[in-house]
Amino acid sequence: MPDSRGAEPPDTTDLDRLRSAASGCHGCALYQDATQTVFGEGTPEAKILVVGEQPGDKEDLAGEPFVGPAGKLLDRAFEEAGFDRRSLYVTNAVKHFKFKRDERGKRRIHQKPGRTEVVACRPWLLAELRAVRPDLVLLLGATAAQSLLGPKFRLTAHRGEPVDAPDDVADLVPSAVATVHPSAVLRAPDRDEAYAAFVADLKAAGKTLK
Ligand code: URA
C-alpha cells in the first residue's frame, strides 16, 4: 500500500540527496513491484531538462532513465538535433516502472501511469526543476506534458511550439516545448516520417534557447 514514507522530497537542491531520498518513496503503489526508483540523470548545470513518462523495463533494471529502445532513438535524435546528452538533465514524470505481467507471467508489459501516480510523483519532478533551474523544459509525450502543464494540455494541438507553463510552476518552467514520446516514433506506421518530425520538434525547441 502507498503511504507517506519518503513521499515528500527533502528541502534541498542537491541532486544526490534528492536521488537518495527518492529511492525510499512510497508515495504511490508503484514502488511495490518496481525494482527501484529511477531518478533523473545529468548535469545540474543543464540548460535543457528533458521529461519522459516513466522508466521502462530496461530502465527499471538499470536504474537509469532512457537506456532502452526509446532511449537509443532519443540519443540518435538528440545528436541529429545538435544536443549533446551529456549537457542535458533527463528525467521522467513518474519514477517507478508500471507494468503488468503477460499471461505466462514472464514478460513485463508497460502500463501507462494514471493521474494519481503522476500527481504523487510530481513533487520529485518539481524538486529536480528547483535543483537544475533549466532555461527550457522539453516534454516527451502527453504524460510528461500534462504533469507540468496540466491535464487539459493537448499535445496534438501544441507539439513543437513554445508553450507557457501555468502560474504554479511558471518560475520553474521559464519555457517549455512538448513533443511526442520516442516510443510513439518506434510504434508509428511510418517510422521514418515520425522520426523526422520528432527531430524537427527537437530542433525547434533548441532554437527557442538562442
Ligand atoms: N520511456 C520513458 O518515458 N522514460 C524512460 O526512461 C524510458 C522509456
Boltz pocket constraint, residues with backbone or C-beta under 6 A from the ligand:
constraints:
  - pocket:
      binder: B
      contacts: [[A, 52], [A, 53], [A, 54], [A, 55], [A, 56], [A, 59], [A, 64], [A, 65], [A, 66], [A, 67], [A, 68], [A, 70], [A, 71], [A, 91], [A, 92], [A, 140]]
      max_distance: 6.0
